[in-house]
Amino acid sequence: MDGSSLRSRLHGLAQQVMATLRSSFWLRPTLFSIVALAIVVAVVVVPIPSGWLDAVPLPLPEFDDVGSLFRLVAGSSLTIATVSLSVIMVLLNMVGSQGSPRALPELMADKVVQSALGAFVGTFVFGVAGLLATGFPLGRERSAILLLLGVLAALFLLRWLVHLITHVTDLLKLGRLVERVHRSAARALARCFADGDAAAAGASVAFLGIAEGELVHHRQSGFLVLVDREALAGLAARRGLVIDILLREGEFASPLRPIARIDRLDRLETGQREEVLRQLRAALTIAQERIATRDPVFALGLLAEIAARALSPGVNDPGTALVCLEYAGDLLARGALRGPAQWAPDVVANGRVRLRRPDFPLLLDAGTTWIARHGADNLDVIGPVTEMLGRLARLAHPVWRDAIEEQLSRVAELARKKLPTDAERRRFDTLAARALEACRSEERLVVDPLGG
């Protein structure tokens, strides 16, 4: 394995690890526990100047006082950690049922929840370690330091308990989950636009094309979460190959579904050919879950899924659906403002590599179709969907207006079939006519994408 293949593998592995650590409940408790244990070990081991206690107004503790304090800290922190974890599990279950199970990683990535659990577990480790330390001949100075640290640990525990209680009551609002998903989607879109802005200065490069390419299958089943463009470009340039990636980030890959096509591979020797295939697979990272911060289509689909669940008969919460629609509209507006040249290019590496990228029509379908389908029988939902499409048409780049008009026609067809009364259908036709007029108008509302 050469250096580029190793770098590709390490980069993909790092992306998976970061995505896993972001929503893991064990990392911060482990770090807090290590710090707590290190503090107690330092108090026991590090030399302390004699006589300094006389100049510092610290109490002179008895052995039983220190031991009792650390028993209290350890027992309280363990109880609080157990109860808090139970509350968090109930919260995750509620969000999974009312929002979307696929959105749980966004909630599990909450820094306050992870830090609170870390504080509780770390305080427990500190209490147990401090209790064990009292079995050593510590002397007056070290006992006084342990007593002070025990009091600070109790206050630290109380602080995080109050913070967690306040934060959990805020997390119970479904709108907070919607806002988190929106932030993840915005980061994913910004990454797409950053690539596109960098390439917008030059003309698009034509794909060299593949005459009789060889299909390549990945050996794993899962979602394609990362395509290492630099590794693919380097591989194609070094070997004189043309590579066509057949799947977009976020799509499902399996050994039965081709993930890429390579031209001119038959010119290489057997050993070189196997090395190329190994490097190609290393540049395509497969994971068991999609990553919202890298996949705007997935994040917009999450917003639409939360809205669809809110519109289900068992929940019947059109208000949450409208909140999701507003956040989805904000994301779609960011994409509609930019023409194709401002999106990340599909063809890179001087035409030797072609990728599958998300574009505005794909985002538009992901962000509106589910909401329209589940809210088509409610004018208070399908009406705002239609109005949002009209607003998008007014500010969209001209190349996207046909896609908006096609989506508007699909929404109108659903509404006319499912709206229960003639009066509601007439009101909807008025809204649809205004949106259609915006799609066909030559005027465009010019908005600075970087402005407020």
C-alpha positions, 0 to 999 in steps of 0.5 A: 500500500503506497502513501496516497492509499494510506492517506485515503484510508486514514482520512476516511477512518478519521471521518467515521471516527469523528462522526461516531464520537460526535454522538457517543455518550462514553467519550466525555465521561471517560475524559472527565474520569481520567482528569478526576483520577489524575487529580487525586493521584497528584494530591497523593503523589506530588510533593507538598511543601511542609508548613504551608498550611499554617499560612492558609486558612483551611480547616484541619480535617479529621480522617473520618470527615474526609472519608465521609465527604467522599462517600457522600460525593461518590454515592450522590454522583452515582445516583444522579448519573443513573437517574439522569441517564434514565431521563435521557433515554426517555427523552430520546425515546420521545424524540424518536417517536414524535420526531424521527429515529434517524434524527437521534444522533443529532440529539445525542451529539448535544454537548450539554447532555454529554458534559453533564454525564461526564461530570456525574461519572467523573465526580463518582470516580473522583469520590471513589478515588478520594475514598481510597486515598484516605487509606494512605498516610496523607498527613494534615496538608494532603487531607486538607487539600482533599477536603477542599477538593471534595467540597468543590466536587460537590458544588461542581456536581450540583452545578451540572445537575441544575444545568442539565435539568434546565437543558432537558426541559428545553430539549423536550421542545420538538422545535429544538430538534428541528433547529439542530437538523437545520444547522447540520443541513446548513453546514453540509450546504456550506461545504458544497457551496465552498467547493463551488465558489472555488471552482466558479472562476474557471470554466467547467471541465468536460468529462473525458468519458468512458468507452468500455469501463470496468464496473467496481463493487465495494466489499461492504454494505452501507451508506456512502458517507465520504468520497475523497476527491483528492485521493481519486484525482491523484489516483487517476492522474498517476495511473492515467485512468478515468473514474466515474463514481456512480453513487452520490454521498448518502446513497446505499452501496452493496457488493451487488451494486456497482459503485464506480466505473474505471476506464483504461484499467485493462492497460495495467498489470495484475498487481497494479490493477489490484492496487488501483482497486484497493485505493479506489475503495479506500477513497470511498468510505462506507458507514452504517448511518448517514451523516447529516453534516455531510449530506444535505439531502438527508438533513432536508429529508429529516425535516420533511420526515419530522413534518410528516410525523407531525401531520399523522393522525396520531400526532396531528400537530400542523404547527410543527410541520409548518416550523419544519417547512420554514426551516426547509424553505430557508435551506432551499432558498440558499440553494436556489440563489446559486446557479450551477456554476456556484455548486461543487462541480461534478467533474474534477481532476481535469476531466478524469474523475466524475462525481455524483453531487446533490443539486437544487432539484434533488434538495427541492424534492427532499424538502417538500414532497413528503410535507406536501403528500402528508399535508395535501388534505389540509389547506393550512399546510398545503397552502404554505407549501405552495406559497413557499414554492412561489417565494423560491421562484421569485429569488431562484436562479433562472435555471431552477425555475423549471424544477420549481414549476414541476414541483408546484404542479405535483403539489397542485395535483395532490391538493386538488385530489385530497382537499375535502371541499370545493371552497378550499380547492378554489382558495388553493387554486388562487395560491397556486396561480400566484406561485405559477406566475412567479415561476414564469415571471422574468423578474427576479428578486436579487438577494445577497446570499451572504447578507442577512 
